[in-house]
Amino acid sequence: MIIWSILCITSSIVVRILTFSTHLGVAMARTVWAPVILWMAGIKLTVKGLEHIPAEKKPYIVVSNHQSVIDIPILFYVLPFNVYFVAKKEIAKVPFIGWYMYMMGMIFIDRGSRDKALQSMINAGTLIREGKSVMTFPEGTRSLNEKIGVFKAGTFVMAEKAGVEILPVKISGAGKIWPSGGFTIKRGPVTVSIGAPISTAGLNDQTRAKFIEEVKGRVEGL
């Protein structure tokens, strides 16, 4: 699994350099890297709600719960469009994974600096205006059980600035496949449920807290 990931990351970075574009490098993660990773992990994947994604191509902010490292290839594989992840800045220092994300123009958040975090939101808004969908885990970290944690506000500030719909996603079972802090992968079923897009019209400082709870409730109910 590690060797396959290194090969795919290296190839994607080379493609990025040669084409001056991130599109193919991210598409390779969806169509080449992720399917093989899920096969190697022995995941039996069930996907519900793909009909909620309109045929019309447009950017979304994808909001998902977060249980496991394996969530990343799962979401790359399931979503029928390229997604650009928002991750904590520490990931940028991780060999290969951090290099890949940096070269593909993904967003790193410095949670220790309000100004830098705001700049990251601006950068994410730029991606969205370019027609690219952004993938976020608003819990900010992996949960230790099936319970979904508190959604932090950053994702929703981004949604307010970008003015695009939120696509709610729920992953169930991934935490049992590869638990947070675990080093072994167990074969088993994972279900990904996709909800109908949620409009961000009317989202502002006054309505944000209620909107966050609404989105969290939608994810929990999937």
MOSULUR-V11296 format. One record per residue. N is the residue number from 1. SS is DSSP state (2 for helix, 1 for strand, 0 for the rest). Layout:
n=N ss=SS
n=N ss=SS
//
This chain:
n=1 ss=0
n=2 ss=2
n=3 ss=2
n=4 ss=2
n=5 ss=2
n=6 ss=2
n=7 ss=2
n=8 ss=2
n=9 ss=2
n=10 ss=2
n=11 ss=2
n=12 ss=2
n=13 ss=2
n=14 ss=2
n=15 ss=2
n=16 ss=2
n=17 ss=2
n=18 ss=2
n=19 ss=2
n=20 ss=0
n=21 ss=0
n=22 ss=0
n=23 ss=2
n=24 ss=2
n=25 ss=2
n=26 ss=2
n=27 ss=2
n=28 ss=2
n=29 ss=2
n=30 ss=2
n=31 ss=2
n=32 ss=2
n=33 ss=2
n=34 ss=2
n=35 ss=2
n=36 ss=2
n=37 ss=2
n=38 ss=2
n=39 ss=2
n=40 ss=2
n=41 ss=2
n=42 ss=0
n=43 ss=1
n=44 ss=1
n=45 ss=1
n=46 ss=1
n=47 ss=1
n=48 ss=1
n=49 ss=0
n=50 ss=2
n=51 ss=2
n=52 ss=2
n=53 ss=0
n=54 ss=0
n=55 ss=0
n=56 ss=0
n=57 ss=0
n=58 ss=0
n=59 ss=0
n=60 ss=0
n=61 ss=1
n=62 ss=1
n=63 ss=1
n=64 ss=1
n=65 ss=0
n=66 ss=0
n=67 ss=0
n=68 ss=0
n=69 ss=0
n=70 ss=0
n=71 ss=2
n=72 ss=2
n=73 ss=2
n=74 ss=2
n=75 ss=2
n=76 ss=2
n=77 ss=2
n=78 ss=2
n=79 ss=0
n=80 ss=0
n=81 ss=0
n=82 ss=0
n=83 ss=1
n=84 ss=1
n=85 ss=1
n=86 ss=1
n=87 ss=1
n=88 ss=1
n=89 ss=2
n=90 ss=2
n=91 ss=2
n=92 ss=2
n=93 ss=2
n=94 ss=0
n=95 ss=0
n=96 ss=0
n=97 ss=2
n=98 ss=2
n=99 ss=2
n=100 ss=2
n=101 ss=2
n=102 ss=2
n=103 ss=2
n=104 ss=0
n=105 ss=0
n=106 ss=0
n=107 ss=1
n=108 ss=1
n=109 ss=1
n=110 ss=0
n=111 ss=0
n=112 ss=0
n=113 ss=0
n=114 ss=2
n=115 ss=2
n=116 ss=2
n=117 ss=2
n=118 ss=2
n=119 ss=2
n=120 ss=2
n=121 ss=2
n=122 ss=2
n=123 ss=2
n=124 ss=2
n=125 ss=2
n=126 ss=2
n=127 ss=2
n=128 ss=2
n=129 ss=2
n=130 ss=0
n=131 ss=0
n=132 ss=0
n=133 ss=1
n=134 ss=1
n=135 ss=1
n=136 ss=1
n=137 ss=0
n=138 ss=0
n=139 ss=0
n=140 ss=0
n=141 ss=0
n=142 ss=0
n=143 ss=0
n=144 ss=0
n=145 ss=0
n=146 ss=0
n=147 ss=0
n=148 ss=0
n=149 ss=0
n=150 ss=0
n=151 ss=0
n=152 ss=0
n=153 ss=0
n=154 ss=2
n=155 ss=2
n=156 ss=2
n=157 ss=2
n=158 ss=2
n=159 ss=2
n=160 ss=2
n=161 ss=2
n=162 ss=2
n=163 ss=0
n=164 ss=0
n=165 ss=0
n=166 ss=1
n=167 ss=1
n=168 ss=1
n=169 ss=1
n=170 ss=1
n=171 ss=1
n=172 ss=1
n=173 ss=0
n=174 ss=2
n=175 ss=2
n=176 ss=2
n=177 ss=2
n=178 ss=0
n=179 ss=0
n=180 ss=0
n=181 ss=0
n=182 ss=0
n=183 ss=0
n=184 ss=0
n=185 ss=0
n=186 ss=0
n=187 ss=0
n=188 ss=1
n=189 ss=1
n=190 ss=1
n=191 ss=1
n=192 ss=1
n=193 ss=1
n=194 ss=1
n=195 ss=0
n=196 ss=0
n=197 ss=0
n=198 ss=1
n=199 ss=0
n=200 ss=0
n=201 ss=0
n=202 ss=0
n=203 ss=0
n=204 ss=0
n=205 ss=0
n=206 ss=0
n=207 ss=0
n=208 ss=2
n=209 ss=2
n=210 ss=2
n=211 ss=2
n=212 ss=2
n=213 ss=2
n=214 ss=2
n=215 ss=2
n=216 ss=2
n=217 ss=2
n=218 ss=2
n=219 ss=2
n=220 ss=2
n=221 ss=0
n=222 ss=0
//
